[in-house]
Amino acid sequence: MPTTDANKPTMSDDTRIDRWLCAVRLVKTRPMATQLCEGGHVRVNGNPAKSSTKVRAGDVLHALIADRERIVEVVRPIETRVGAPVALTCYVDNSPPPVIREIAPSIKVVRGEGRPSKRLRRELERMRQSGRGG
């Protein structure tokens, strides 16, 4: 009885860059990878990459994915999407750490302090009117 390796990713000597980016989970879908390539956001060994560009083991990718610079070295070219633990074995991530941007303090929502009640709205209206006429 022949054994099937359903859990093993299909491997070859080279694979398309858009398929590889999706397979190793750097992008969510293959069309997203294709858009990145068409937009000029992906470079393979310093050269702009089309979605059909083949990648091999040892190639270095520079990509701008989700506003983050990613520098990735291909260890194993695979074509089918795999789980995250397996995907991590297919590349070496040399990316700089993500930039943490300072977020302005936001208004905190306090439970129960939504729209003012009718009574409170009337009091606020009286205060506004007394301030104008006085």
N, C-alpha and C positions, 0 to 999 in steps of 0.2 A: 504494500500500500504506500503510495507516494506521500511524502509529508509536504505540507504547504507552509510557507513562512509568511502568514498573513500579518504578523506583527512587525516583520522586518521591513524597513523602508527600501524601496527600489533604489539601487545604487548604480551609477555609471561613471565613466571617466569624466564626463562633463554634463552640465545641465543648463537650461535657460535660467537667466538671472531672475526673471519674474517668478518662475516656479520655485526656485531655491529660496527666495526671500519669504515666500508664503510657507514653504515646507518647514523652514526653521523658525517660524513664528515671529519674524521681525516685523511683518505686516499682517493684518488680519485676513485679507483676501487677495487673491491673485490680481483682480482688476485694480486694486489699490497699488500693488507692486508695478503693474504696467503703467499706471498714471505717474508714479514717481519717476520711472525711467523716461517716459515721454516728456516729462516736465524738466528733465535735466538734473534731477536731484540724486542720481546714482552714478558713480564712477567706478570702473573696474581697472585696477592697476594704473590709475591716473587718467584714464581715457573715459569720455562720456559713454554711457552704456544704453543701448536700446534694450527693449524687453526681450529680444531674441538673442542677446549676447550670451555666449556660453561661459560658464565659470568652471574652473578646475580647482583641485586641491592646491593650496598655496597662493591663490589669488587674493588680493586685498581690495575690499570694497569700502568706498566712502559714500555714505548716504545721509541725506537729511530726512529723517523720519519723525513725524509728529514734533516738529520744531526742535529736534535734538540731533546733533552730529553723531553719527555712528561710524566707527572704524572697525571693520570686521575682517578677520582672515578666515578664508574657507578651509576647513579641515577635511570635510567629506561632502561631496556634491550629492544631494538626494533630490528626488522629484516629488515624493508624496508627503503630505503633511503628517507630522509625527507628534507625539506627546512632548511636553516641555522638557522633561529630563533627557530624552533622547536628542531633542533639538539642540540642547546646550553642548552636546558632544560633537556637533557638526561644524562648529565655528569657535574661534577665539575672539572675544570681545576686547578690543583695545580702545574703546571709546572713552573720551574724557567724562568725568562725572557730570550728571545733569546739573544745570544752573538752577539754583533755588532762588526764586524771585520773591522779594518782600511784598507781601500782600497788605494793602491798606486795611486798617481795622474796619470791620463791617458791623452793621447794626445787628445786635443779637436779638432774636425773637424770643420774647418771654411768653410762655404759655398763659393764655387767658387774657392777654393784653392786645387783643385784636382791635376791631372797630369799637369806638366808644359807644356806650349805651345811650338811649334816648335822653335820659336824665342828664348825663354828662355832656352830651351835645348841646342841650338847652343852656346849661351853665356856661359852657364855653362861648356860646352865642351871646349871652348876656354880658359876659366880660368884654367881648370884642366891641359890642355896641356902647357900653359904658366908657370904654377907652376913647372912642371917637368923639362922642358928644361932650365929654367932660372937660 
